[in-house]
């Protein structure tokens, strides 16, 4: 299994979304979409294909607005549990509208709504819990990186 440096449990930040979506992905894993349209992920078949390959997790939120995110060691009460492939260790967590596409990547913190965290490359089980506008996320090392979802992920 991978050596894992867990994010500090005090790691927290806020992001704002106008698409009612939280995106979590390794920037290298989704880089092949950079020349695609900026909203490629709003096509359900495209979103689901990338989710099931473990390249991205898009959590559709109940409303637009500002959400607080906290990275935690482990979640026992989880609404989403899936796998994520992390080839570079540079994971974007933030607004859906900042997903790689349209020749843009969320690599400039001054123009995106979210944050890039660093984890050792590998595969992770990702757990997410939403309570009001507070989101908790945990990353646990895993062997698997594929998913078998039949529909988009919706929180709330």
TILOMI-626968 format. One line per 8 residues: number of its first residue (from 1); their letters; for each residue z, y negated, x of C-alpha. Coordinates in steps of 0.5 Angstrom, whole numbers, plus 500, padded with zeros to 3 digits. Each point is the difference from the previous one (the first is absolute). Layout:
// residues N
NUM	A	Z/Y/X ~ ... .
This chain:
// residues 156
1	XXXXXXXX	500/500/500 ~ 499/493/502 ~ 505/496/504 ~ 502/495/495 ~ 503/493/501 ~ 503/498/493 ~ 499/493/498 ~ 506/496/500 .
9	XXXXXXXX	503/500/493 ~ 501/493/500 ~ 493/499/500 ~ 498/496/494 ~ 495/495/498 ~ 496/497/494 ~ 493/500/498 ~ 496/497/494 .
17	XXXXXXXX	494/504/496 ~ 495/497/495 ~ 497/507/499 ~ 507/503/498 ~ 499/505/506 ~ 504/503/506 ~ 496/502/506 ~ 503/505/505 .
25	XXXXXXXX	495/502/506 ~ 499/501/507 ~ 494/495/502 ~ 496/505/504 ~ 500/505/495 ~ 497/495/495 ~ 496/497/505 ~ 493/503/498 .
33	XXXXXXXX	501/496/493 ~ 499/493/504 ~ 493/499/498 ~ 501/502/493 ~ 501/495/494 ~ 507/497/500 ~ 502/503/494 ~ 497/507/501 .
41	XXXXXXXX	507/503/499 ~ 500/498/493 ~ 495/505/498 ~ 504/506/498 ~ 496/505/504 ~ 500/497/506 ~ 507/498/500 ~ 502/508/498 .
49	XXXXXXXX	495/502/506 ~ 504/496/505 ~ 507/502/497 ~ 498/507/500 ~ 498/500/507 ~ 507/497/502 ~ 496/493/502 ~ 504/495/496 .
57	XXXXXXXX	505/500/494 ~ 499/495/495 ~ 505/499/495 ~ 498/496/494 ~ 506/496/497 ~ 502/498/493 ~ 498/492/502 ~ 498/495/505 .
65	XXXXXXXX	505/496/503 ~ 505/501/506 ~ 503/506/502 ~ 506/501/505 ~ 499/506/505 ~ 505/504/504 ~ 499/506/504 ~ 505/505/500 .
73	XXXXXXXX	502/507/504 ~ 499/504/494 ~ 499/500/492 ~ 503/504/495 ~ 498/497/494 ~ 492/499/501 ~ 495/499/495 ~ 494/501/505 .
81	XXXXXXXX	500/506/506 ~ 494/501/504 ~ 497/500/507 ~ 497/495/504 ~ 496/501/507 ~ 502/495/505 ~ 495/501/506 ~ 502/493/503 .
89	XXXXXXXX	507/499/498 ~ 498/493/497 ~ 502/500/493 ~ 498/495/495 ~ 505/499/494 ~ 498/495/495 ~ 496/497/495 ~ 494/504/497 .
97	XXXXXXXX	495/494/501 ~ 501/500/508 ~ 497/507/500 ~ 495/501/506 ~ 493/499/497 ~ 495/494/500 ~ 500/500/507 ~ 507/498/500 .
105	XXXXXXXX	507/503/502 ~ 507/498/499 ~ 501/499/508 ~ 502/493/499 ~ 507/499/497 ~ 499/492/499 ~ 494/502/494 ~ 503/507/497 .
113	XXXXXXXX	506/501/496 ~ 503/506/503 ~ 503/502/507 ~ 497/505/505 ~ 505/505/502 ~ 500/505/506 ~ 501/507/500 ~ 498/506/505 .
121	XXXXXXXX	493/503/498 ~ 501/506/496 ~ 500/502/493 ~ 506/498/495 ~ 502/501/493 ~ 501/494/497 ~ 505/498/494 ~ 500/494/496 .
129	XXXXXXXX	505/498/494 ~ 499/493/496 ~ 506/497/496 ~ 498/494/497 ~ 496/496/506 ~ 504/504/505 ~ 496/505/504 ~ 503/505/505 .
137	XXXXXXXX	496/504/505 ~ 502/506/504 ~ 495/503/506 ~ 502/507/502 ~ 496/504/505 ~ 496/506/497 ~ 495/505/502 ~ 495/499/494 .
145	XXXXXXXX	496/493/499 ~ 496/502/494 ~ 502/499/492 ~ 497/503/494 ~ 501/494/495 ~ 495/501/494 ~ 502/492/498 ~ 502/494/503 .
153	XXXX	507/498/501 ~ 504/496/495 ~ 507/497/501 ~ 504/498/495 .
